[in-house]
C-alpha cells in the first residue's frame, strides 16, 4: 500500500511530466515551423537560409527551457504564483539567449544588426513564454483533476464507512433484541406459565375449600394457553425474524434452519457451491454478519412470498459465488404474478438494501409458472483480495 509521501512524490513526477511534455511539444512545433517558414519566405525572395542550422538552434532553446523549468521546481505543489511567474520568465529568457547564441555559433547570422538581435531575442522569449504557460496550464489542470478525483474517492470512502457502521449497528441491535426476546422475556413467560400451572393444580385439588366456578378455571386455562402461544409462536418468531437461528455459525446453517421450519407439505431443496462453503466455513469465516444476515433475509423473503402469495409446493434455493459476489437464487413452482403486480414491500426494501452495498435483486415471474428471485451481494473480503 503506497504511503502518503510516495503518493506525493508520484504526483510531483506526474505534474513535471505533463508540464515538460506540453511545453516541449508546443515549443518544438514553433521551432520547426518558424525555421521552415523563414526558409520558405527567404527562398521565394532568392535568398539562402540554413534551415537545418536554424532548427538545431531552435531545438537547443527547447532543451534549455525544459531544463530551466525542471531545475527551478515549477511543478512542485508548494510553489506560489510568484515562483511560477519567475520560473516561466527565467526559462523564456534563458531559452531565448541560448537560441541566439547557437545561431551565432552556427553562422546563421554573421555580425547581425541590433534590430535583428532584439527581434530574435524577443521573439524567442515570447515563444518560450507561450509554450511554458501552456505547459503550466496543462499541469494545473491535471492537478485540479487529481484533487477532484481524490475528494470524490474520499467522499465515497466516508459513505462506505458510514454504511458499514450502520450495518454493524443494525446487526448489533437485531442480535441484542433477539437475545432479549429469546432469553429474558421468554424465561419470564415460562415462569408465568409454570405458576399458572401450579395455581390450576392447587385449585383443582382444593375442592370445597376454595370454591371456584368451572368457568373461572376454564378462563385460567385459556390465559395459560394464550401465554404459551405468545411464548412459543410470537416471541420465537419475532426473535428469528430479527436474528435468524444459526447465523452465528454461518449463512448456510441459518438457511438450512430456515428451510427446516417450512411445513413438510412443501418440498424444499438447497444447493450450495463448494466456493460458498469455503467462504462460509465457521472455522475461517470470510462473510461478515451483515452479509450473512442480508443473504438469509433474501431467502426468507422469497420463501415467505412463495408460500403466502404463490401457494408454492416446491422451493429451490441455490447459493453460489459469481465473481466477487454471492448469488442467491430462490425459485418456486407457485402461481406467479402478472406484470401489473409490483414486488412486495419487503422485497423492495431488500432491493434498496442490496443497492446500497453495490448489489442488486431481480424478481421474474410467469403467471402459473412460478417465481424466481435472484440477488447478488458483493463480498467485501473477496473484493479486497482482488485489488
C-alpha positions in Angstrom: 0.0 0.0 0.0 1.6 3.3 -1.0 2.3 5.8 1.7 1.4 9.4 1.7 4.9 10.5 0.9 5.1 8.0 -2.0 1.8 9.3 -3.4 3.0 12.9 -3.2 6.3 12.1 -4.9 4.4 10.3 -7.7 2.1 13.3 -8.1 5.0 15.6 -8.4 6.6 13.4 -11.1 3.4 13.2 -13.0 3.0 17.0 -12.8 6.6 17.5 -14.1 6.0 15.1 -17.0 2.8 16.9 -18.1 4.5 20.4 -17.8 7.6 19.4 -19.8 5.7 17.4 -22.3 3.1 20.1 -23.1 5.7 23.0 -23.1 8.2 21.0 -25.1 5.6 19.9 -27.7 4.3 23.4 -28.2 7.8 25.0 -28.4 9.1 22.2 -30.7 6.3 22.9 -33.1 7.1 26.6 -33.0 10.8 25.9 -33.5 10.4 23.7 -36.6 7.5 25.7 -38.0 9.3 29.0 -37.7 12.5 27.7 -39.3 10.6 26.2 -42.3 8.5 29.3 -42.7 11.7 31.6 -42.7 13.3 29.3 -45.3 10.3 29.4 -47.5 9.9 33.2 -47.3 13.6 33.9 -48.0 13.7 31.3 -50.6 11.0 32.9 -52.6 13.0 36.1 -52.5 16.1 34.5 -53.9 17.9 34.1 -50.6 19.5 31.1 -49.0 18.6 30.2 -45.4 20.4 27.4 -43.4 17.2 25.6 -42.4 19.0 22.8 -40.5 21.1 25.2 -38.5 18.0 27.2 -37.6 16.1 24.1 -36.5 19.1 23.0 -34.4 19.4 26.3 -32.7 15.7 26.4 -32.0 15.8 22.9 -30.5 18.6 23.9 -28.2 16.3 26.6 -27.0 13.6 24.0 -26.3 16.1 21.8 -24.4 17.3 24.7 -22.3 13.8 25.9 -21.5 12.8 22.4 -20.3 16.0 22.2 -18.2 15.2 25.5 -16.5 11.6 24.5 -15.8 12.7 21.2 -14.3 15.6 22.8 -12.3 13.5 25.6 -10.8 10.9 23.2 -9.5 8.0 24.9 -11.1 6.0 21.7 -10.9 6.2 21.5 -7.1 2.8 21.9 -5.5 4.1 24.2 -2.8 5.3 26.8 -5.3 3.2 30.0 -5.1 2.1 32.2 -8.0 5.2 34.4 -7.8 7.5 31.4 -8.0 5.6 30.2 -11.1 5.9 33.5 -12.8 9.6 33.8 -12.0 10.2 30.3 -13.2 8.4 30.8 -16.5 10.1 34.2 -17.2 13.6 32.9 -16.4 13.0 29.9 -18.6 11.9 32.0 -21.5 14.8 34.5 -21.2 17.3 31.7 -20.9 15.9 29.8 -23.8 15.9 32.9 -26.0 19.5 33.7 -25.1 20.7 30.1 -25.8 18.9 30.1 -29.1 20.5 33.3 -30.3 24.0 32.1 -29.1 23.7 28.9 -31.1 22.5 30.9 -34.1 25.8 32.9 -33.9 27.8 29.7 -33.3 26.3 28.0 -36.4 26.8 31.2 -38.5 23.1 31.6 -39.0 23.9 35.3 -38.5 27.3 37.0 -39.2 27.6 40.3 -37.5 23.9 40.9 -37.1 22.3 44.3 -36.7 20.9 45.5 -33.4 17.4 45.2 -34.7 18.0 41.6 -35.7 19.4 40.8 -32.2 16.4 42.5 -30.5 13.9 40.7 -32.8 15.5 37.2 -32.3 15.8 37.6 -28.5 12.3 39.0 -28.1 10.6 36.5 -30.4 12.4 33.6 -28.8 11.4 34.7 -25.3 7.8 35.2 -26.3 7.6 31.8 -27.9 9.2 30.2 -24.9 6.8 32.0 -22.5 3.8 31.0 -24.5 5.0 27.3 -24.5 5.8 27.4 -20.8 2.5 29.0 -20.0 0.6 26.3 -21.9 2.6 23.6 -20.2 1.9 25.2 -16.9 -1.9 25.4 -17.7 -1.9 21.7 -18.6 -0.1 20.8 -15.3 -2.5 22.8 -13.2 -5.5 21.3 -15.0 -4.2 17.8 -14.2 -3.6 18.8 -10.6 -7.2 20.1 -10.3 -8.5 16.9 -11.8 -6.4 14.8 -9.4 -7.7 16.8 -6.5 -11.3 16.3 -7.6 -10.8 12.6 -8.0 -9.2 12.3 -4.6 -12.0 14.3 -3.0 -14.6 12.1 -4.8 -12.8 8.9 -3.6 -12.6 10.3 0.0 -16.3 11.1 -0.1 -17.1 7.6 -1.4 -14.9 6.1 1.4 -16.7 8.1 4.0 -20.1 6.9 2.6 -18.9 3.3 2.7 -17.6 3.6 6.2 -20.9 5.2 7.4 -22.9 2.5 5.6 -20.7 -0.2 7.2 -21.1 1.4 10.6 -24.9 1.5 10.1 -25.0 -2.2 9.1 -22.9 -3.2 12.0 -25.1 -1.2 14.4 -28.2 -2.8 12.8 -26.8 -6.3 13.3 -25.9 -5.5 16.9 -29.3 -4.1 17.7 -31.1 -7.0 16.0 -28.9 -9.5 17.9 -29.5 -7.8 21.3 -33.3 -7.6 20.8 -33.4 -11.2 19.5 -31.4 -12.4 22.5 -33.6 -10.3 24.8 -36.8 -11.8 23.4 -35.4 -15.3 23.3 -33.8 -15.0 26.7 -35.2 -12.9 29.5 -38.7 -12.3 28.1 -39.2 -16.0 27.1 -37.9 -17.1 30.5 -40.3 -14.8 32.3 -43.2 -16.2 30.3 -42.1 -19.7 31.1 -42.2 -18.8 34.8 -45.7 -17.2 34.4 -46.9 -20.4 32.8 -45.3 -22.6 35.5 -47.0 -20.5 38.2 -50.4 -20.7 36.4 -49.9 -24.5 36.1 -49.2 -24.7 39.9 -52.3 -22.5 40.6 -54.5 -24.6 38.4 -53.3 -27.8 40.1 -53.9 -26.3 43.5 -57.3 -25.0 42.6 -58.2 -28.4 41.1 -57.2 -30.2 44.3 -58.7 -27.7 46.7 -62.2 -29.0 46.2 -64.8 -27.4 48.5 -62.2 -25.4 50.5 -61.7 -22.9 47.6 -64.8 -23.0 45.6 -64.5 -21.7 42.1 -66.8 -21.8 39.2 -65.8 -24.1 36.3 -65.7 -21.1 34.0 -63.1 -19.5 36.2 -60.8 -22.5 35.8 -61.5 -22.6 32.1 -60.6 -18.9 31.9 -57.3 -19.5 33.7 -56.5 -22.4 31.3 -57.3 -20.1 28.4 -55.0 -17.5 29.7 -52.3 -20.1 30.2 -52.7 -21.3 26.6 -52.6 -17.7 25.3 -49.3 -17.0 27.2 -47.8 -20.3 25.9 -48.8 -19.3 22.4 -47.2 -15.9 22.7 -44.0 -17.5 24.0 -43.8 -20.3 21.5 -45.1 -18.5 18.4 -44.9 -14.8 18.6 -41.7 -14.3 20.7 -39.7 -17.0 19.0 -40.9 -16.0 15.5 -40.1 -12.3 16.2 -36.7 -13.4 17.5 -36.0 -15.4 14.4 -37.1 -12.5 12.2 -34.7 -10.1 13.9 -31.7 -12.5 14.0 -32.1 -15.9 12.3 -31.1 -19.1 14.1 -27.7 -20.5 13.4 -26.5 -17.2 11.9 -23.5 -17.1 14.3 -22.4 -20.5 12.9 -22.8 -19.5 9.3 -25.0 -18.4 6.4 -25.6 -21.9 5.2 -26.7 -23.3 8.6 -29.0 -20.4 9.0 -30.6 -21.0 5.6 -30.9 -24.7 6.4 -32.6 -23.9 9.8 -35.0 -21.6 7.9 -35.9 -24.3 5.4 -36.4 -26.7 8.3 -39.3 -24.7 9.7 -41.2 -24.9 6.4 -44.2 -27.3 6.5 -43.5 -30.8 5.3 -46.1 -30.4 2.6 -43.7 -28.1 0.8 -40.7 -29.8 -0.9 -37.5 -27.8 -0.3 -34.1 -28.1 -1.9 -30.9 -26.4 -1.0 -27.8 -26.3 -3.3 -24.6 -24.7 -2.1 -21.4 -24.5 -4.2 -18.0 -25.5 -2.8 -16.7 -22.0 -3.1 -19.6 -20.7 -0.9 -18.8 -23.4 1.7 -15.2 -22.2 1.8 -16.1 -18.5 2.5 -18.8 -19.6 5.0 -16.6 -22.0 6.9 -17.2 -21.5 10.6 -13.5 -22.1 11.3 -12.4 -19.3 9.0 -15.5 -17.2 8.1 -15.0 -14.7 5.3 -18.6 -13.4 5.3 -19.4 -10.6 7.7 -22.5 -10.8 9.9 -24.1 -8.1 7.8 -23.5 -10.1 4.6 -24.8 -13.3 6.2 -27.9 -11.6 7.5 -28.7 -10.0 4.2 -28.4 -13.2 2.3 -30.6 -15.1 4.7 -33.2 -12.3 4.6 -33.3 -12.6 0.8 -34.1 -16.3 1.2 -36.6 -15.7 3.9 -38.5 -13.0 2.0 -38.6 -15.1 -1.2 -39.9 -18.2 0.6 -42.4 -16.1 2.6 -43.8 -14.7 -0.7 -43.8 -18.1 -2.4 -45.8 -19.7 0.4 -48.1 -16.7 1.2 -48.9 -15.5 -2.3 -47.8 -18.1 -4.7 -49.1 -21.2 -2.9 -45.9 -23.0 -3.9 -45.3 -26.7 -3.4 -41.6 -26.7 -4.3 -39.0 -24.2 -3.3 -35.4 -24.5 -4.6 -32.6 -22.4 -3.1 -29.2 -22.1 -4.8 -26.2 -20.2 -3.4 -23.0 -19.7 -5.4 -20.2 -17.3 -6.0 -20.2 -15.2 -9.2 -17.0 -13.1 -9.4 -16.7 -11.4 -6.0 -20.4 -11.6 -5.1 -22.8 -14.1 -3.6 -25.6 -15.2 -5.9 -28.7 -16.2 -4.0 -31.3 -17.8 -6.3 -34.7 -18.8 -5.0 -37.2 -20.5 -7.4 -40.7 -21.8 -6.7 -43.5 -23.5 -8.7 -46.2 -21.2 -7.4 -48.9 -19.3 -9.2 -46.5 -16.4 -10.1 -47.8 -12.9 -10.8 -48.5 -10.8 -13.8 -46.7 -7.6 -14.9 -49.2 -5.4 -13.1 -48.4 -6.9 -9.7 -45.5 -5.0 -8.3 -43.0 -6.6 -5.9 -43.9 -7.0 -2.3 -42.8 -4.2 0.0 -40.4 -6.4 1.8 -38.7 -7.4 -1.5 -38.5 -3.7 -2.5 -36.8 -2.9 0.8 -34.3 -5.7 0.3 -33.6 -4.4 -3.2 -32.8 -1.0 -1.7 -30.5 -2.5 0.9 -28.6 -4.5 -1.8 -28.2 -1.5 -4.0 -26.7 0.4 -1.0 -23.9 -2.2 -0.8 -23.4 -2.4 -4.6 -25.6 -5.5 -5.2 -28.9 -6.0 -6.9 -32.1 -8.0 -6.7 -34.2 -9.2 -9.6 -37.7 -10.8 -9.4 -39.0 -12.6 -12.5 -42.4 -14.4 -12.6 -44.6 -16.0 -15.2 -48.3 -16.4 -14.2 -49.0 -20.0 -13.5 -45.3 -21.0 -13.8 -43.7 -19.8 -10.6 -41.3 -17.0 -9.5 -37.6 -16.7 -9.4 -35.7 -14.3 -7.1 -32.0 -13.7 -7.9 -29.9 -11.5 -5.6 -26.2 -10.5 -6.0 -24.4 -9.5 -2.8 -20.8 -8.3 -3.0 -18.4 -10.0 -0.5 -16.1 -7.4 1.0 -13.3 -9.9 1.7 -13.3 -11.3 -1.8 -13.4 -7.8 -3.3 -10.4 -6.7 -1.1 -8.3 -9.7 -2.2 -8.7 -8.9 -5.8 -7.4 -5.3 -5.5 
